[in-house]
Amino acid sequence: MEEMSKTAYQDQMDVIGKRIADIDQTIVAKLSEREKLTLDVERLKRSQGLTIYRGEVEDVRLKYVEGLADKFGLSRDFIRALFYFIIDESSKRQMIQRESECNI
């Protein structure tokens, strides 16, 4: 690879850094959108007398995102761990919502 000037290097790093920041913003915005949807799911579960945790649904979701990892060339372990954390956080938020809305 040809050596580039410090200015050209910094210019390229700035462009790449901006693209990464844009992607990070999109990820956070989509996580916020997802969280709002999971709170809607909690209301529906509550209306049907269902528990928040449904292991079979989470297993299907994790298998689905593992397939996406394969499709996009990402580590299945990384994506599974990431989504396990996301699902866990969603469950916590659903529990908080259920407790606060049931105590009104």
Secondary structure, 3 states (H helix, E strand, C coil): CCCCCHHHHHHHHHHHHHHHHHHHHHHHHHHHHHHHHHHHHHHHHHHCCCCCCCHHHHHHHHHHHHHHHHHHCCCHHHHHHHHHHHHHHHHHHHHHHHHHHHCC
